[in-house]
C-alpha cells in the first residue's frame, strides 16, 4: 500500500502526508516519501509538516534531516540542469517570458553574489523559482551552484529538525488540550496561522524582489 501511494501520490499532498505517517515503522520508506514530498511541496513539508511530526515522535531526527535535505537539494538541481542544457526551449515558455524582468534581476545578483543569493532565495520562497531558473539560464558555475545549494540546504534542514520542533511542541500540546473544550477555536487558530504564514511570505518576497530589481545608484 505504501509503495502504491509513493508511485501515484506525488501530486497529492494529503496522500503523501498520510503515507509518511503510516510508514513510521519503516524509516527508509518514510525517508523516501518525505524526500518526494519535499521535492514537490518544499515549504509546506519543511515548515508545517515535518516539525510537528518530530514533536509527536512520528519521525526521527535523522530521517527528517536526510530526507528534507535530499528533497531540497535534488529540487535545486532539477531547477538548474534542464534550464542550462535546454535554454532555447526554456526561454519560449510563457511563465519565463512573464517573469523575464525578475529573472534578469536575479541573474545580475548571481553574477556578483552567488553565495549570498543562494542563501537569500533558500529562505524567500516567492523568488526561489525565478532565481534558480536565472542560475541555469546564465550558466552559473555548476560547482559553486552545487556547493552553495548543499550548504543552504543543510542549514534549512538543520533549522527544520533541531529548532522548529521546540516551537511546535508546546503549541501542539496546548492545541490538543484546547481541542477537547473548544474545537472551533482550534480550527480558527490553525487557519489564522496558515493565512499569516502565506501573507508573511508574500511581504518578504516583495521586499527581496524590490531589492533585487532596484537600479544601482550612480
C-alpha positions in Angstrom: 0.0 0.0 0.0 2.8 2.4 0.9 4.6 1.7 -2.4 1.4 2.4 -4.3 0.9 5.7 -2.6 4.6 6.6 -3.3 4.1 5.9 -7.0 0.8 7.8 -7.6 0.5 10.4 -4.9 3.4 12.8 -5.8 0.8 15.4 -6.7 -1.4 14.7 -3.7 0.0 16.3 -0.5 -2.6 14.8 1.8 -1.9 11.3 0.5 1.8 11.8 0.9 1.5 13.0 4.4 -0.7 10.1 5.3 1.8 7.7 3.7 4.6 9.3 5.7 2.6 8.8 9.0 1.7 5.2 8.1 5.4 4.3 7.5 6.6 5.2 10.9 7.9 1.6 11.4 9.8 1.7 8.1 12.4 4.5 8.3 13.7 4.0 4.7 10.2 4.2 3.2 9.4 7.1 5.4 12.6 8.9 4.3 11.9 8.3 0.6 8.3 9.5 0.9 9.4 12.6 2.8 12.1 13.4 0.2 9.5 13.1 -2.5 7.0 15.3 -0.6 9.8 17.9 0.0 10.7 17.9 -3.7 7.2 18.9 -4.7 5.9 20.7 -1.6 9.1 22.1 -0.1 7.8 24.9 2.0 4.8 23.1 3.4 6.7 20.0 4.2 9.7 21.7 5.8 7.9 24.3 7.8 4.5 23.0 8.7 4.5 19.2 8.4 7.9 17.8 9.5 8.4 19.8 12.7 5.0 18.6 14.3 5.9 15.0 13.2 9.2 15.3 15.0 7.4 16.8 18.1 4.9 13.9 18.1 7.5 11.2 17.7 6.2 10.2 14.2 9.6 10.7 12.6 13.2 10.5 13.8 15.6 13.4 13.6 18.0 11.7 11.2 15.2 10.6 8.8 13.8 14.1 8.8 17.2 15.7 8.3 18.4 13.5 5.5 15.1 13.3 3.6 14.4 17.1 3.7 18.0 17.8 2.6 17.8 15.4 -0.3 14.4 16.7 -1.4 15.6 20.3 -1.3 19.0 19.7 -3.0 17.6 17.5 -5.8 14.9 20.1 -6.4 17.7 22.7 -6.8 19.5 20.5 -9.4 16.2 19.9 -11.3 15.6 23.6 -11.5 19.2 24.3 -12.7 20.3 21.5 -15.1 17.3 21.3 -17.5 17.4 25.1 -18.0 21.2 25.1 -18.5 21.1 22.5 -21.2 17.8 23.4 -22.9 18.0 27.2 -22.9 16.4 27.7 -26.3 13.3 25.9 -25.3 13.0 27.3 -21.8 13.1 31.0 -22.9 10.0 30.3 -25.0 7.9 29.3 -22.0 5.1 31.8 -21.1 6.0 31.7 -17.4 9.6 32.6 -18.2 8.6 35.4 -20.5 6.1 36.8 -17.9 8.8 36.9 -15.2 11.6 38.0 -17.5 12.5 41.1 -15.6 12.7 39.3 -12.2 14.8 36.5 -13.8 17.2 39.1 -15.2 17.4 40.9 -11.9 18.2 37.6 -10.1 20.7 36.9 -12.8 22.6 40.1 -12.1 22.6 39.4 -8.4 24.0 35.9 -9.1 26.8 37.4 -11.1 28.1 39.4 -8.1 26.9 37.4 -5.1 26.2 33.8 -5.9 26.7 32.6 -2.3 24.6 35.3 -0.8 21.9 34.8 -3.4 21.6 31.1 -2.8 21.0 31.7 0.9 18.6 34.5 0.3 16.4 32.5 -2.1 16.5 29.5 0.1 14.5 31.4 2.7 12.5 33.5 0.4 10.0 31.1 -1.4 8.4 33.7 -3.5 11.5 34.3 -5.6 13.2 30.9 -5.4 11.9 29.5 -8.8 12.8 32.5 -10.9 16.2 32.8 -9.2 17.1 29.2 -9.8 15.9 29.5 -13.3 18.2 32.5 -13.7 21.1 30.5 -12.5 20.6 27.9 -15.2 19.9 30.4 -17.9 23.1 32.3 -17.0 25.1 29.0 -16.8 26.3 29.9 -13.3 29.3 27.8 -12.4 28.0 24.4 -11.6 30.5 23.7 -8.9 29.7 26.9 -7.0 26.0 26.5 -7.5 26.2 22.9 -6.1 28.3 24.0 -3.2 26.0 26.8 -2.0 23.0 24.7 -2.7 24.4 22.0 -0.4 25.3 24.5 2.3 22.0 26.3 2.2 20.0 23.1 2.1 21.9 21.7 5.1 21.2 24.9 7.0 17.5 24.8 6.2 17.2 21.1 7.2 19.1 21.8 10.5 16.7 24.6 11.3 13.7 22.4 10.5 14.9 19.4 12.5 16.6 20.9 15.5 14.9 24.3 16.0 11.4 24.3 14.7 10.1 21.3 16.8 11.0 23.2 20.0 8.5 25.8 18.9 5.9 23.4 17.8 5.9 21.0 20.8 4.3 23.4 23.4 1.9 24.8 20.8 0.7 21.3 19.8 0.3 20.3 23.5 -1.8 23.5 24.1 -3.9 22.9 21.0 -4.6 19.3 21.9 -5.8 20.4 25.3 -7.9 23.2 23.8 -9.4 20.9 21.2 -11.2 18.9 23.9 -13.1 22.1 25.0 -13.2 24.4 22.0 -12.6 22.6 18.7 -13.9 25.5 16.7 -11.4 27.9 18.3 -8.6 25.5 17.4 -9.7 25.4 13.7 -9.8 29.2 13.7 -6.3 29.5 15.2 -4.8 27.0 12.8 -6.5 28.7 9.8 -5.2 32.1 11.0 -1.7 30.7 11.3 -1.6 29.5 7.8 -3.0 32.7 6.5 -0.4 34.7 8.4 2.3 32.3 7.0 1.2 33.0 3.4 0.9 36.7 3.9 4.3 36.9 5.6 5.9 35.0 2.7 4.3 37.4 0.2 5.6 40.5 2.0 9.1 39.1 2.3 9.2 38.0 -1.3 8.1 41.5 -2.5 10.7 43.2 -0.3 13.5 41.0 -1.7 12.2 41.5 -5.3 12.4 45.3 -4.8 15.9 44.9 -3.5 17.0 42.8 -6.5 15.3 44.9 -9.1 16.2 48.4 -7.9 18.6 50.2 -10.2 22.1 50.7 -8.8 22.8 54.2 -7.6 25.4 56.2 -9.6 
